[in-house]
Amino acid sequence: MAINKLCLLLVVSWLMGTAIAVRELPMKPGHNLAARLESGGGLVECWTALLELRSCTNEIVLFFLNGEAYLGLGCCRAIRIITRQCWPAMFTSLGFTAQEGDILRGYCDAFPGPPPFVAVPPPAESPVKSPA
């Protein structure tokens, strides 16, 4: 008889728990995922930078293990985007600590960025004509 009461108590507790868990919660303004994805908000840039950073993981590992002080422009660009525009916790998703992220940011901040692109006009036709 005690086992029946215990089973009944467990079933009632489980039903109450699931009823509470599936209740609909009101949406707070600013927490609408669809709206945030449509507006972008730098989300695409963050994920692109994360993928770029994953592609240069070997350079970063050599940077820390061997003291090889060279990270490519693409790696530094990705590090700058992630540390300035995205979540700092994105580094931990790749297995780096916050301190290592700070070191990488410091290196890339000291490393000059790429030179600005200057369009060079095509050479003008020579005014001197060759004798025919």
N, C-alpha and C positions, 0 to 999 in steps of 0.2 A: 504494500500500500504506500509506503514511503517513497518507493521508486517511482510510482505513478505520479505522486505529487511533485517530485523533483523534476520529472520529465515535463509535466504541465507547466511548472514554473520556468523551465528553460525555454519552452516553446513560446510562452507569453512574452518573456524577456526578449527573445529573438525577434518576434513580430513587432514589438514596440521599438526596438532598435532600428529595424529596417524602415519602419514608418517614419521615424524621425529623420533618418539619413536621406530619404528621397524627397523630403519636402522642398518646395521651390523657394529659393532665396531671391530677394529683390535685387535687381541689377543696380549697381552704383554707377553714377555718371563717370565716364572716363575709363571704365573697366570693360568696355565692349571690345572684344577681340577683333571682330570683323571691321569695326571702324578704325582701329589702330592699324590693321593690316592694309586697309585701303589708303590711309593717309601716309603710310610708309614710315615716317618718323625716324628714318635712318636705319630701320631694321634690315633692309636689304644690304645696305653698306656694311653693317656689322657682320652679317653672315658671310658676305663676300670676303671681308677682311679675315674672318676666322678660317675660311677655306684657304686663303692665301697663306695664312700663318701655318696651317697644317702642312702646306706644300714645302715650307722652308724650315720644318722642324729639325732636319739634319744640321742645317747651318746654326740653329740656336743651340743644339746639343754640343756641337763643336765649340761654339762660343763659350759655353760654360765649362766644358771638360778640358779643352786644350788652351783656353785663353786666346783662341784665334779671334782677333778683334776685327772681323769683317762680317757684316750682315748686309745683304743686298738691299737695293732701294725698295723692292717689292715687300721684303720682310719689314723694313722700317716703316713703310707706309701703312702696312697692316697693323703693326704695333701701335703707331700713332692713332689710327682710327679706333682701335679697340680701347686704348687707355683714355682717350679724350671724348669719344662720342658714344661708346657702348658701355656695357657692364664690365667692371674690373674682374668679376668672377668668371668671365669667359676664358681667361688664362687657365683657371683651374680645370676647365673642361678638357684641356689638352694635357693636364698633368703638371703644369708649372705652378709654383707657389706665388703668393702675392709679392714676396721679396724679389723673386726672379723677374716678375713682371715689372717691378720698379727699376731693377737693374737694366732690363732691356729698354725701358722707356728713357732712362737716363742716357744710355748709349745712343739711341736713335735721335734724341733731342740734341745731343752734341754733334751728331753726324749731319753734315749739311744735306739738305734736300736736293732733288734733281734741279739742274739749272732750268730757268723758265724757257719755254719753247718760243723761239723767235722765227717767224716765217721769213725766209729769204726769197726775195722776188727773183724770177728767172732772169738770166742775163739778157740785156737788150740786144737787138740785132746791131751788128757793127755798121756804122754809117759809111765805112769805106767799102766800096764795091771792088771786087777783083776784076781785072781786065778780062774781057771775053774774047 
